[in-house]
Amino acid sequence: MRDDRARWLIVFLSALAAGVIVFGLSANNYLLQAGTSLAMYMALAYAWNIVGGYMGYPSFGTAAFFGLGAYLGAIAQGFHAPLAVAWLIAGLGAAVFSAFLGSILLRMRGHYFAIGTIAVLEVMREVANNWEAVTGGATGLNLPIMAGTPRAVGMFYYFVMCGAAALTLVLTAILARSKFGFALRCIKQNEQAARTVGIDTLRTKVQAFVLSSALMSVTGAIYASMVSFIDPDDAFNILMTISVPVIVTLGGAGLLLGPLVGAFLYMLIDDFVTLHFINYHMAVLGFLIVAVIYFVPRGLIREIEGLYRSLHAKKIPPRLSDKSSAA
């Protein structure tokens, strides 16, 4: 059964990769931009899922590390670092910072941890607003614009962002099957019990936090290079820090395909609301998201699986031994 699921997953991901390539080569500029945004949210959702889904710690610090990566990458590019090097610097810088920060924040649990991550976001936005010598302050930073036609540049960043999403997906798949992933699930189920069976819970949590934060920061650095300009309000956007957990919840937290399904669903809802309720976009979007989470609290994938199992169970006739025992 497990081998069959693995084969179907490989087939699905292969078809998805082919679709990504065909779409990137044939889509117009508007659809290409939409595809890039979808890939960015997928990358952020997979990174968040490591801490929020597998480990069960409700983080609201997505925008903090996204913005940190954007500024680190922008500053590195200001010193004429190549794109790949600037993105690597962003990831490494975020890893160092999150290792220090995680050793403090991850001693808290539940809503205390969530509030702590929101506080970090606000502090980092204020630092970016006031440290004008480095961040440019409220006026922001300009980045070098890539040479080439808008179409060529758009395709380049589309495939780069899809690569970032694929990287986070692959790392999540490896993590889910590893001892490290097992330790994260143990922490989610019962942290005290995980500690008693020999799991170094604080170390494991910090490692997960570092991996998640580094992936978010690399995504932020790619975004900064793509738009060629960042400011504190854009880089540390609190809407993003709310949207990413919603995306994972819509698909199914702690599942390999949860962020992928959730990102598609979220983008469809967002586009529908923008098209039909442009003057009340945020209000209607918020209402629909709350409604979806209320009716599918375990995520769309788990709800579909549960419905399939219930329908399949009704089709299976009772065994002879069951009839005999009933008689």
C-alpha positions in Angstrom: 0.0 0.0 0.0 2.8 2.4 0.9 4.7 1.5 -2.2 1.6 2.2 -4.3 1.2 5.6 -2.7 4.9 6.4 -3.3 4.6 5.5 -7.0 1.5 7.6 -7.4 3.3 10.5 -5.7 6.2 10.2 -8.0 3.9 10.2 -11.0 2.0 13.2 -9.7 5.1 15.2 -9.0 6.6 14.3 -12.4 3.4 15.5 -14.1 3.5 18.7 -12.0 7.1 19.4 -13.0 6.2 19.0 -16.6 3.2 21.3 -16.2 5.4 23.9 -14.5 7.9 23.9 -17.4 5.2 24.0 -20.1 3.3 26.8 -18.3 6.5 28.9 -17.9 7.3 28.6 -21.6 3.8 29.4 -22.9 2.1 31.7 -20.4 1.6 35.4 -21.0 3.2 37.9 -18.7 0.2 38.2 -16.4 -0.1 34.4 -15.9 3.7 34.2 -15.5 3.6 36.7 -12.7 0.7 34.8 -11.0 2.6 31.6 -11.3 5.7 33.2 -9.7 3.5 34.4 -6.8 2.0 30.9 -6.4 5.5 29.4 -6.3 6.7 31.9 -3.8 3.8 31.2 -1.4 4.4 27.5 -1.9 8.0 27.9 -0.9 7.0 29.9 2.2 4.2 27.5 3.1 6.5 24.4 2.9 9.1 26.2 5.0 6.4 27.2 7.6 5.1 23.6 7.6 8.3 22.3 9.2 7.7 24.3 12.4 4.0 24.9 12.3 2.9 21.6 10.8 5.3 18.8 11.7 6.4 20.3 15.0 3.1 21.9 16.0 4.5 25.3 17.0 2.2 28.1 15.6 4.8 30.6 14.2 3.8 34.0 12.9 7.3 35.0 12.0 7.2 34.2 8.3 7.4 37.9 7.2 10.2 38.5 9.7 12.5 36.0 8.0 11.2 36.8 4.5 12.1 40.5 5.1 15.4 39.7 6.7 16.4 37.6 3.6 15.2 40.4 1.3 17.4 43.0 3.1 20.4 40.7 3.4 20.2 39.8 -0.3 19.7 43.5 -1.2 22.7 44.6 0.8 24.9 41.8 -0.6 23.9 42.9 -4.2 24.8 46.4 -3.2 28.3 45.2 -2.8 28.1 43.6 -6.3 27.6 40.1 -5.1 26.2 37.8 -7.9 22.6 36.8 -7.4 23.2 33.2 -6.3 25.8 34.4 -3.8 23.5 37.1 -2.4 20.7 34.5 -2.0 23.1 32.2 -0.2 24.3 35.0 2.1 20.6 35.7 3.0 20.0 32.0 3.9 23.2 31.8 6.0 22.6 35.1 7.7 19.1 34.0 8.6 20.3 30.6 9.9 22.7 32.3 12.3 20.1 34.8 13.5 17.4 32.2 13.9 19.7 29.8 15.8 20.2 32.5 18.4 16.6 33.6 18.4 15.2 30.1 18.4 17.2 29.2 21.5 15.2 31.9 23.3 11.7 31.7 21.7 11.5 28.0 21.6 11.5 27.7 25.3 8.0 29.1 25.1 5.0 27.1 23.9 1.6 27.7 22.3 0.3 31.2 22.2 3.3 32.6 24.1 5.5 31.4 21.2 3.1 32.8 18.6 3.1 36.2 20.3 6.9 36.2 20.5 7.2 35.6 16.8 4.8 38.5 16.1 6.9 40.7 18.4 10.1 39.8 16.4 8.4 40.8 13.2 7.4 44.3 14.6 10.9 44.8 16.1 12.6 44.0 12.8 10.3 46.3 10.8 11.1 49.1 13.2 14.8 48.4 12.8 14.5 48.5 9.0 12.5 51.8 9.3 15.1 53.5 11.5 18.5 52.1 10.4 18.7 54.4 7.4 22.5 53.9 6.9 22.0 50.2 6.1 18.4 49.7 5.2 17.6 53.0 3.6 14.9 53.6 6.2 11.3 54.2 5.1 12.4 55.1 1.6 13.8 51.6 1.0 16.6 50.2 -1.1 16.9 50.0 -4.9 18.5 46.8 -6.3 20.2 46.4 -9.7 17.7 45.6 -12.5 18.5 42.5 -14.5 19.3 43.0 -18.1 17.0 41.6 -20.7 13.5 41.9 -22.0 10.6 41.9 -19.4 9.5 38.5 -20.8 13.0 36.9 -20.3 13.4 38.4 -16.8 9.9 37.2 -15.9 10.6 33.7 -17.1 13.9 33.6 -15.2 12.4 34.5 -11.9 9.4 32.2 -12.5 11.7 29.2 -12.9 14.0 30.4 -10.0 11.0 30.7 -7.7 9.6 27.3 -8.8 13.1 25.9 -8.0 12.8 27.4 -4.5 9.4 25.8 -4.1 10.7 22.4 -5.4 13.7 22.6 -3.0 11.4 23.1 0.0 9.1 20.3 -1.2 12.1 17.9 -1.6 13.5 18.8 1.8 10.1 18.3 3.4 9.8 14.9 1.8 13.2 13.9 3.1 12.4 15.3 6.5 9.1 13.4 6.7 10.8 10.1 6.3 13.8 10.8 8.6 14.5 10.3 12.3 14.5 14.1 12.6 11.0 14.3 11.2 9.9 11.5 13.6 11.3 13.5 16.5 9.4 16.6 15.3 6.1 14.6 15.2 6.9 13.3 18.7 7.3 16.8 20.0 4.0 17.8 18.4 2.2 14.8 20.0 3.7 15.1 23.5 6.9 17.2 24.1 7.3 15.9 27.7 7.1 12.3 26.6 9.5 13.0 23.7 12.0 14.3 26.3 11.6 11.2 28.5 12.5 8.8 25.6 15.8 10.6 24.9 14.9 13.3 22.3 16.8 16.5 22.9 13.7 18.6 22.3 15.2 22.1 22.5 18.0 21.2 20.1 15.6 19.5 17.6 13.2 22.5 17.7 16.1 25.0 17.1 17.3 22.9 14.2 13.8 22.9 12.6 13.5 26.6 13.3 16.8 27.3 11.6 16.0 25.2 8.5 12.5 26.9 8.2 13.9 30.4 8.6 16.8 29.9 6.2 14.4 28.7 3.4 12.0 31.7 4.1 15.0 34.1 3.8 16.2 32.7 0.6 12.7 33.1 -0.8 12.7 36.7 0.4 16.1 37.4 -1.2 14.8 36.1 -4.5 11.7 38.2 -4.3 13.8 41.4 -3.6 16.0 40.7 -6.6 12.9 40.2 -8.7 11.1 43.4 -7.8 14.4 45.4 -7.6 13.1 47.5 -4.7 12.2 46.8 -1.1 10.9 48.9 1.8 10.0 47.9 5.4 6.3 47.8 4.8 6.7 45.5 1.8 9.4 43.2 3.2 7.8 42.8 6.7 4.2 42.7 5.6 2.0 41.3 8.4 -0.5 40.0 5.8 2.0 37.6 4.6 2.7 36.3 8.1 -1.0 35.5 8.4 -1.6 34.2 4.9 1.1 31.5 5.0 -0.3 29.6 8.1 -3.8 29.9 6.4 -2.4 28.3 3.2 -1.0 25.4 5.1 -4.1 24.9 7.2 -6.3 25.0 4.0 -4.3 22.1 2.5 -3.5 20.2 5.6 -0.8 21.0 8.2 1.9 18.4 8.6 1.2 16.8 5.2 3.6 16.6 2.2 1.1 17.9 -0.3 -0.7 20.2 2.2 1.2 23.5 1.3 0.9 22.8 -2.4 -2.9 22.2 -2.3 -3.4 25.1 0.1 -1.4 27.5 -2.1 -3.5 26.7 -5.1 -6.7 27.0 -3.1 -5.7 30.3 -1.5 -4.7 31.8 -4.9 -8.0 30.8 -6.4 -10.0 32.4 -3.6 -7.8 35.5 -3.6 -8.2 35.9 -7.4 -12.0 35.3 -7.3 -12.4 37.9 -4.5 -10.2 40.5 -6.2 -12.1 40.1 -9.5 -15.6 40.3 -8.0 -15.2 42.3 -4.8 -12.4 44.7 -5.4 -13.7 47.4 -3.0 -14.2 44.9 -0.2 -11.3 42.6 -1.0 -9.8 42.1 2.4 -13.1 41.7 4.2 -14.6 39.2 1.8 -11.3 37.3 1.6 -11.0 37.0 5.4 -14.7 35.8 5.6 -14.2 33.1 3.0 -10.9 31.9 4.6 -12.5 31.7 8.0 -15.5 29.8 6.5 -13.2 27.3 4.7 -11.2 26.6 7.8 -14.3 26.2 9.8 -15.8 23.6 7.5 -12.5 21.9 6.7 -10.5 22.4 9.9 -8.2 19.4 9.2 -7.4 20.6 5.7 -8.8 19.7 2.4 -6.6 16.6 1.9 -7.6 15.0 5.2 -11.3 15.8 4.6 -11.2 14.2 1.2 -9.4 11.1 2.6 -11.9 10.8 5.4 -14.8 11.1 2.9 -13.2 8.4 0.7 -12.7 6.0 3.6 -16.2 6.4 4.8 -17.7 5.8 1.4 -15.3 2.9 0.8 -16.3 1.3 4.2 -20.0 1.4 3.3 -19.3 -0.6 0.1 -17.5 -3.4 1.9 -20.0 -6.2 2.9 -19.7 -7.6 6.4 -17.5 -10.7 6.7 -19.1 -14.1 7.3 -17.4 -14.3 10.7 -19.0 -10.9 11.6 -22.5 -12.4 10.7 -21.9 -15.5 12.7 -20.8 -13.5 15.8 -23.8 -11.2 15.4 -26.1 -14.3 15.3 
